[in-house]
């Protein structure tokens, strides 16, 4: 991008982080972190009819941008603070950043992880931190884990390293934007940033809005954990009553106060995308672009699937924030994608106790382009009177009305399960 003028085009606001802080962090981190690639995506560019670039933080140290903020904070500690060690709470990526900093700086660290953290991330944390870090598994969601970590920090005197709610963390994460501006030689219209606790988008917004104020900065968060939108609507960070933990890197119940102060004043909009759409984007990133993204890493580019608040009029940058995805999750990812795209549907089918009932369903209700992918009796010990759970894959989403019409004309008792119904989650 063109070099910014000597003085910021936008008057500095009374914010906890400034563009100068980001620039200082970039100079400090230059010999430590990788300058990750900024790659043109032919797939996304063709779909949007504008150049779309992917900022590949999945190739960063620890496979996530989190190392930027963690190292920026931990390296600023005094010798006395370092002697007491550090402690953090994380869904995985922040922990890897802390582990890396601990090993590099020879500082003892204790890492608190929620029980939902994939095994692949746990193993990576230990590989990165080695003998300098110890893991503690506690809590079902991040907020419970964070409370335990902060309690330990208070009792031990260790420095608590928050994943997003600290000005030094935000400045470190903002170096992603600094790099984008160094790498891209054409003006950017829109930058799409994944949102969890808000550290990354706050840092990105500080840099762009004070150096290139015409750039639209859009946050993208999972619909099941839209904590930044809730904070913006309430005027302050608020705790969500319920959090869907599938997008584990962004499943935060309450955003940080430091990031919120920046997002409220500088970010143009924050949109929520369904978890199923995230899964579809993860599969496209893998199959077409050759990128293994974790769910949070696919958030930004998922917004291009019809969730943007405005149509970009120039180049777009999507930040692929991380690539720590457990391969064992891909079955669930495929399932969620098919359901979201309208290609997989589930039914409770009660067959009458008469010969040919199942054959009727197979030959008269289903067509050759409709495949049974699951057939299981709900009542394991009484199959004669209980319904069967039947999963059906369609070749196209618009085939569903025809299937439902044939089901309605059938003598069978058939109930379609809605993906958002409690019984759907219970049975599957």
VEXDREN-2710 file (C-alpha; in Angstrom, 1 decimal):
% VEXDREN-2710
k/r/px/py/pz
1/UNK/0.0/0.0/0.0
2/UNK/1.1/3.6/-0.5
3/UNK/3.1/5.0/2.4
4/UNK/1.0/6.9/4.9
5/UNK/1.6/10.7/5.4
6/UNK/3.9/11.8/8.2
7/UNK/1.0/12.7/10.5
8/UNK/-2.0/10.5/10.9
9/UNK/-4.9/11.5/8.6
10/UNK/-7.3/11.0/11.6
11/UNK/-6.8/12.8/14.9
12/UNK/-5.7/10.3/17.5
13/UNK/-8.5/9.4/19.9
14/UNK/-8.2/8.8/23.6
15/UNK/-7.8/5.1/23.1
16/UNK/-5.7/2.6/25.1
17/UNK/-3.7/1.7/22.0
18/UNK/-2.2/3.9/19.3
19/UNK/-0.7/3.4/15.9
20/UNK/2.6/4.3/17.3
21/UNK/2.2/1.4/19.8
22/UNK/1.6/-1.0/16.9
23/UNK/4.6/0.3/15.0
24/UNK/6.8/-0.1/18.1
25/UNK/5.5/-3.7/18.5
26/UNK/6.3/-4.4/14.9
27/UNK/9.9/-3.3/15.3
28/UNK/10.2/-5.3/18.5
29/UNK/8.7/-8.5/17.0
30/UNK/10.5/-8.4/13.6
31/UNK/13.3/-10.8/14.6
32/UNK/10.9/-13.0/16.5
33/UNK/7.8/-13.7/14.4
34/UNK/7.4/-14.7/10.8
35/UNK/6.3/-12.2/8.2
36/UNK/3.4/-14.4/6.9
37/UNK/2.4/-14.5/3.3
38/UNK/-0.3/-12.4/1.8
39/UNK/-1.7/-14.5/-1.1
40/UNK/-4.3/-13.8/-3.8
41/UNK/-7.2/-16.3/-3.7
42/UNK/-8.4/-17.0/-7.2
43/UNK/-11.5/-18.7/-5.8
44/UNK/-12.7/-15.9/-3.6
45/UNK/-11.6/-13.2/-6.2
46/UNK/-13.7/-14.8/-8.8
47/UNK/-16.7/-15.1/-6.5
48/UNK/-16.5/-11.4/-5.4
49/UNK/-15.3/-10.0/-8.7
50/UNK/-12.7/-8.1/-6.7
51/UNK/-9.1/-9.1/-5.7
52/UNK/-9.3/-11.0/-2.4
53/UNK/-6.1/-11.6/-0.5
54/UNK/-5.6/-14.1/2.4
55/UNK/-3.2/-13.0/5.2
56/UNK/-1.8/-16.4/6.2
57/UNK/-1.4/-16.3/9.9
58/UNK/-2.0/-20.0/9.9
59/UNK/1.7/-20.1/8.9
60/UNK/2.8/-18.1/11.9
61/UNK/4.8/-19.5/14.8
62/UNK/2.4/-21.7/16.6
63/UNK/0.1/-21.6/13.5
64/UNK/-1.7/-18.5/14.8
65/UNK/-1.3/-14.7/15.1
66/UNK/-1.5/-15.1/18.9
67/UNK/2.2/-15.3/19.4
68/UNK/2.4/-11.6/18.4
69/UNK/0.5/-10.3/21.4
70/UNK/1.8/-12.8/23.9
71/UNK/5.5/-12.2/23.1
72/UNK/4.9/-8.4/23.0
73/UNK/3.5/-8.5/26.5
74/UNK/5.8/-11.1/28.2
75/UNK/9.0/-9.6/26.8
76/UNK/8.0/-6.3/28.5
77/UNK/8.0/-7.7/32.0
78/UNK/10.6/-6.6/34.5
79/UNK/13.2/-9.1/35.9
80/UNK/11.2/-9.3/39.2
81/UNK/8.0/-10.1/37.3
82/UNK/9.7/-12.7/35.1
83/UNK/11.1/-14.4/38.2
84/UNK/7.5/-15.1/39.4
85/UNK/6.5/-16.6/36.1
86/UNK/3.4/-16.2/34.0
87/UNK/0.0/-17.8/33.7
88/UNK/-2.6/-17.8/31.0
89/UNK/-6.0/-19.2/30.1
90/UNK/-6.6/-20.2/26.5
91/UNK/-8.6/-22.4/24.0
92/UNK/-5.2/-23.3/22.6
93/UNK/-3.7/-20.7/20.3
94/UNK/-3.0/-18.0/22.9
95/UNK/-1.4/-20.8/25.0
96/UNK/0.9/-21.6/22.1
97/UNK/2.0/-18.0/21.9
98/UNK/2.6/-17.9/25.6
99/UNK/4.5/-21.2/25.5
100/UNK/6.7/-19.9/22.7
101/UNK/7.5/-16.7/24.6
102/UNK/8.2/-18.6/27.8
103/UNK/10.7/-20.9/26.0
104/UNK/12.4/-18.0/24.1
105/UNK/12.7/-15.9/27.2
106/UNK/13.3/-18.7/29.7
107/UNK/10.3/-17.8/31.9
108/UNK/8.2/-20.4/33.7
109/UNK/4.6/-20.5/32.6
110/UNK/1.4/-22.3/33.7
111/UNK/-1.2/-22.7/30.9
112/UNK/-4.9/-23.3/31.8
113/UNK/-7.0/-24.9/29.1
114/UNK/-10.7/-25.6/28.9
115/UNK/-11.7/-29.3/28.6
116/UNK/-12.9/-28.8/25.0
117/UNK/-9.5/-27.9/23.7
118/UNK/-8.6/-30.4/21.0
119/UNK/-5.8/-32.9/21.7
120/UNK/-3.8/-31.6/18.8
121/UNK/-3.6/-28.2/20.3
122/UNK/-2.6/-29.6/23.7
123/UNK/0.2/-31.6/22.1
124/UNK/1.4/-28.5/20.2
125/UNK/1.5/-26.4/23.3
126/UNK/3.8/-28.9/25.1
127/UNK/6.0/-29.3/22.0
128/UNK/6.4/-25.5/21.7
129/UNK/6.9/-24.7/25.4
130/UNK/8.8/-27.8/26.4
131/UNK/9.9/-27.9/30.1
132/UNK/9.1/-24.2/30.5
133/UNK/5.3/-24.7/30.6
134/UNK/2.8/-26.8/32.6
135/UNK/-0.8/-27.4/31.5
136/UNK/-3.9/-27.4/33.7
137/UNK/-7.1/-28.7/32.2
138/UNK/-10.2/-27.1/33.8
139/UNK/-13.5/-25.6/32.9
140/UNK/-16.0/-26.3/30.0
141/UNK/-15.8/-22.9/28.5
142/UNK/-13.1/-20.2/28.3
143/UNK/-14.6/-18.0/31.0
144/UNK/-14.5/-20.8/33.6
145/UNK/-10.9/-21.5/32.6
146/UNK/-10.0/-17.9/32.8
147/UNK/-11.4/-17.6/36.3
148/UNK/-9.3/-20.5/37.5
149/UNK/-6.1/-19.0/35.9
150/UNK/-6.7/-15.6/37.4
151/UNK/-7.3/-17.1/40.8
152/UNK/-4.0/-19.0/40.6
153/UNK/-2.2/-15.8/39.5
154/UNK/-3.6/-13.9/42.4
155/UNK/-2.5/-16.5/44.9
156/UNK/1.0/-17.2/43.4
157/UNK/2.0/-13.8/42.3
158/UNK/2.6/-15.0/38.7
159/UNK/1.8/-12.5/35.9
160/UNK/-1.6/-13.2/34.3
161/UNK/-1.2/-12.9/30.5
162/UNK/-4.7/-12.3/29.1
163/UNK/-5.6/-13.5/25.6
164/UNK/-6.9/-10.1/24.4
165/UNK/-7.7/-7.6/27.2
166/UNK/-4.4/-5.8/27.5
167/UNK/-3.0/-2.8/25.5
168/UNK/0.3/-4.7/24.8
169/UNK/-1.6/-7.7/23.5
170/UNK/-3.7/-5.5/21.2
171/UNK/-0.6/-3.7/19.9
172/UNK/1.1/-7.0/19.2
173/UNK/-1.9/-8.3/17.3
174/UNK/-2.0/-5.1/15.3
175/UNK/1.3/-5.9/13.7
176/UNK/-0.7/-8.2/11.3
177/UNK/-2.2/-5.0/9.8
178/UNK/1.3/-3.4/9.8
179/UNK/2.6/-6.3/7.7
180/UNK/-0.4/-6.2/5.3
181/UNK/0.4/-2.5/4.5
182/UNK/4.0/-3.3/3.9
183/UNK/3.2/-6.2/1.6
184/UNK/0.3/-5.0/-0.5
185/UNK/1.1/-2.4/-3.2
186/UNK/-2.5/-1.4/-4.0
187/UNK/-5.1/0.4/-1.8
188/UNK/-7.4/-1.8/0.2
189/UNK/-11.1/-1.4/0.3
190/UNK/-12.0/-3.8/3.1
191/UNK/-10.2/-5.8/5.7
192/UNK/-12.2/-8.7/7.2
193/UNK/-11.0/-9.8/10.7
194/UNK/-12.1/-12.7/12.8
195/UNK/-13.5/-11.7/16.2
196/UNK/-13.3/-13.6/19.5
197/UNK/-12.3/-11.5/22.5
198/UNK/-11.5/-8.5/20.2
199/UNK/-7.7/-8.2/20.5
200/UNK/-6.9/-8.8/16.8
201/UNK/-9.6/-6.6/15.4
202/UNK/-8.8/-3.8/17.8
203/UNK/-5.1/-3.8/16.8
204/UNK/-6.0/-4.0/13.1
205/UNK/-8.4/-1.1/13.4
206/UNK/-6.0/1.1/15.3
207/UNK/-3.4/0.7/12.5
208/UNK/-5.7/1.1/9.5
209/UNK/-8.0/3.9/10.9
210/UNK/-5.1/6.1/11.9
211/UNK/-2.9/5.4/8.9
212/UNK/-5.4/4.6/6.1
213/UNK/-8.8/5.8/7.4
214/UNK/-10.6/5.0/4.1
215/UNK/-10.2/1.3/4.6
216/UNK/-13.4/-0.5/5.9
217/UNK/-12.6/-2.7/8.9
218/UNK/-15.2/-5.4/9.4
219/UNK/-15.3/-7.9/12.2
220/UNK/-16.6/-11.4/11.7
221/UNK/-17.7/-13.5/14.6
222/UNK/-19.6/-16.9/14.9
223/UNK/-23.4/-16.6/15.3
224/UNK/-23.2/-18.9/18.3
225/UNK/-20.8/-16.6/20.1
226/UNK/-21.6/-13.1/18.9
227/UNK/-20.1/-11.4/22.0
228/UNK/-18.8/-8.3/20.2
229/UNK/-22.2/-7.5/18.6
230/UNK/-23.8/-8.0/22.0
231/UNK/-21.3/-5.5/23.5
232/UNK/-21.9/-2.9/20.8
233/UNK/-25.6/-3.2/21.2
234/UNK/-25.4/-2.8/24.9
235/UNK/-22.7/-0.1/24.9
236/UNK/-20.3/-2.1/27.0
237/UNK/-19.0/-5.7/27.2
238/UNK/-21.7/-8.1/28.4
239/UNK/-21.7/-11.8/29.1
240/UNK/-23.6/-14.0/26.7
241/UNK/-26.1/-16.4/28.3
242/UNK/-25.1/-19.2/26.0
243/UNK/-22.1/-19.9/23.8
244/UNK/-21.7/-22.4/21.0
245/UNK/-18.2/-23.7/21.4
246/UNK/-17.7/-25.1/17.9
247/UNK/-15.6/-22.2/16.7
248/UNK/-13.4/-22.7/19.7
249/UNK/-10.9/-20.0/18.9
250/UNK/-13.6/-17.4/19.0
251/UNK/-16.1/-18.9/21.4
252/UNK/-15.8/-16.1/24.0
253/UNK/-18.6/-15.2/26.4
254/UNK/-17.5/-11.6/26.9
255/UNK/-15.2/-9.4/24.9
256/UNK/-12.4/-7.5/26.6
257/UNK/-12.8/-3.9/27.8
258/UNK/-9.6/-2.7/26.1
259/UNK/-10.5/-4.1/22.7
260/UNK/-14.1/-2.9/23.0
261/UNK/-13.0/0.7/23.5
262/UNK/-11.2/0.5/20.2
263/UNK/-13.8/-1.5/18.3
264/UNK/-16.6/0.8/19.4
265/UNK/-14.9/3.9/18.0
266/UNK/-13.0/2.6/15.0
267/UNK/-14.5/-0.5/13.5
268/UNK/-17.1/0.0/10.7
269/UNK/-19.2/-3.1/11.4
270/UNK/-19.3/-6.5/13.0
271/UNK/-21.2/-9.3/11.3
272/UNK/-22.1/-12.8/12.6
273/UNK/-21.9/-15.9/10.3
274/UNK/-23.5/-19.3/11.0
275/UNK/-21.3/-22.2/12.1
276/UNK/-22.4/-24.3/9.2
277/UNK/-21.2/-21.6/6.7
278/UNK/-17.9/-21.6/8.5
279/UNK/-17.7/-25.3/7.9
280/UNK/-18.4/-24.9/4.2
281/UNK/-15.7/-22.3/3.9
282/UNK/-13.2/-24.5/5.8
283/UNK/-13.8/-27.3/3.3
284/UNK/-13.4/-24.9/0.3
285/UNK/-10.2/-23.5/1.8
286/UNK/-8.9/-27.0/2.1
287/UNK/-10.1/-28.5/-1.1
288/UNK/-9.5/-25.5/-3.4
289/UNK/-7.0/-23.3/-1.8
290/UNK/-5.0/-26.0/0.0
291/UNK/-5.3/-24.2/3.4
292/UNK/-6.0/-26.1/6.6
293/UNK/-7.8/-23.5/8.6
294/UNK/-9.3/-24.0/12.1
295/UNK/-12.9/-22.8/12.5
296/UNK/-11.9/-19.3/13.7
297/UNK/-9.4/-19.1/10.9
298/UNK/-12.1/-19.4/8.3
299/UNK/-14.4/-16.8/9.9
300/UNK/-13.1/-13.8/7.8
301/UNK/-13.5/-15.4/4.4
302/UNK/-16.9/-16.9/5.4
303/UNK/-18.3/-13.4/5.4
304/UNK/-17.8/-13.3/1.6
305/UNK/-20.5/-16.0/1.3
306/UNK/-23.3/-13.4/1.5
307/UNK/-22.8/-11.9/4.9
308/UNK/-21.1/-8.6/4.1
309/UNK/-22.9/-5.3/5.1
310/UNK/-21.7/-3.7/1.9
311/UNK/-20.3/-4.7/-1.5
312/UNK/-16.5/-3.9/-1.6
313/UNK/-15.5/-1.6/-4.3
314/UNK/-11.9/-2.7/-4.3
315/UNK/-9.4/-5.2/-3.0
316/UNK/-10.3/-7.2/0.1
317/UNK/-8.0/-8.8/2.7
318/UNK/-9.2/-11.7/4.8
319/UNK/-7.1/-12.7/7.8
320/UNK/-6.7/-16.4/8.2
321/UNK/-6.1/-16.2/11.9
322/UNK/-5.1/-19.8/12.6
323/UNK/-4.5/-23.3/11.4
324/UNK/-4.7/-25.5/14.5
325/UNK/-7.5/-27.9/13.4
326/UNK/-7.7/-31.4/14.7
327/UNK/-8.2/-33.8/11.7
328/UNK/-10.6/-35.8/13.7
329/UNK/-13.1/-32.9/13.6
330/UNK/-13.5/-33.1/9.8
331/UNK/-16.4/-35.6/10.0
332/UNK/-18.3/-33.1/12.1
333/UNK/-17.3/-30.2/9.9
334/UNK/-18.6/-32.0/6.8
335/UNK/-21.9/-32.9/8.6
336/UNK/-22.5/-29.3/9.6
337/UNK/-21.7/-28.0/6.1
338/UNK/-24.1/-30.4/4.4
339/UNK/-26.9/-29.5/6.8
340/UNK/-26.2/-25.8/6.4
341/UNK/-26.2/-26.1/2.6
342/UNK/-29.5/-27.9/2.6
343/UNK/-28.0/-31.1/1.2
344/UNK/-28.5/-33.3/4.3
345/UNK/-31.8/-33.7/6.2
346/UNK/-33.0/-36.0/9.0
347/UNK/-36.4/-37.5/9.5
348/UNK/-38.2/-39.6/12.1
349/UNK/-40.0/-42.3/10.1
350/UNK/-42.5/-44.6/11.7
351/UNK/-43.0/-47.7/9.5
352/UNK/-46.3/-49.6/9.8
353/UNK/-46.0/-53.2/10.8
354/UNK/-46.8/-54.6/7.4
355/UNK/-44.8/-56.3/4.6
356/UNK/-43.2/-53.9/2.1
357/UNK/-43.2/-50.7/4.2
358/UNK/-39.5/-50.2/4.0
359/UNK/-39.4/-51.1/0.3
360/UNK/-42.2/-48.5/-0.3
361/UNK/-40.0/-45.9/1.4
362/UNK/-37.0/-46.8/-0.7
363/UNK/-38.7/-47.1/-4.1
364/UNK/-41.6/-44.6/-3.9
365/UNK/-40.5/-41.9/-1.5
366/UNK/-36.8/-41.6/-2.5
367/UNK/-35.5/-41.0/-6.0
368/UNK/-32.2/-42.1/-7.5
369/UNK/-30.5/-38.8/-6.5
370/UNK/-31.4/-39.2/-2.8
371/UNK/-29.2/-41.4/-0.7
372/UNK/-29.8/-42.7/2.8
373/UNK/-26.7/-41.9/4.9
374/UNK/-28.1/-43.0/8.3
375/UNK/-30.8/-45.5/9.3
376/UNK/-31.1/-46.2/13.0
377/UNK/-34.0/-47.3/15.2
378/UNK/-34.5/-44.8/18.0
379/UNK/-35.8/-47.4/20.4
380/UNK/-33.0/-49.9/20.5
381/UNK/-35.1/-52.6/22.4
382/UNK/-38.4/-52.2/20.6
383/UNK/-38.0/-51.7/16.9
384/UNK/-41.5/-52.9/16.1
385/UNK/-43.2/-49.8/17.5
386/UNK/-40.5/-47.1/17.5
387/UNK/-39.6/-44.7/14.7
388/UNK/-36.3/-44.9/12.8
389/UNK/-33.9/-41.9/12.5
390/UNK/-33.2/-41.6/8.7
391/UNK/-30.6/-39.3/7.2
392/UNK/-31.0/-38.4/3.5
393/UNK/-28.5/-36.6/1.3
394/UNK/-29.8/-34.7/-1.7
395/UNK/-27.9/-33.9/-4.9
396/UNK/-29.3/-30.3/-4.8
397/UNK/-30.9/-28.1/-2.1
398/UNK/-33.9/-27.5/-4.4
399/UNK/-34.8/-31.2/-4.4
400/UNK/-36.2/-30.9/-0.9
401/UNK/-39.7/-29.7/-1.8
402/UNK/-40.2/-32.7/-4.1
403/UNK/-39.0/-35.1/-1.4
404/UNK/-41.3/-33.5/1.2
405/UNK/-44.3/-33.8/-1.2
406/UNK/-43.7/-37.5/-1.8
407/UNK/-43.4/-38.0/2.0
408/UNK/-46.7/-36.2/2.6
409/UNK/-48.4/-38.4/0.0
410/UNK/-47.0/-41.5/1.6
411/UNK/-48.9/-43.6/4.2
412/UNK/-45.9/-43.5/6.4
413/UNK/-45.7/-41.2/9.5
414/UNK/-42.7/-38.9/8.8
415/UNK/-41.4/-36.0/10.8
416/UNK/-38.7/-33.7/9.6
417/UNK/-36.1/-32.7/12.2
418/UNK/-35.2/-29.0/12.2
419/UNK/-31.5/-28.4/12.6
420/UNK/-32.2/-25.8/15.4
421/UNK/-34.5/-28.1/17.3
422/UNK/-33.4/-29.6/20.7
423/UNK/-34.4/-33.1/19.4
424/UNK/-32.0/-32.7/16.5
425/UNK/-29.0/-32.1/18.8
426/UNK/-30.1/-34.8/21.1
427/UNK/-30.3/-37.5/18.5
428/UNK/-27.2/-36.5/16.5
END
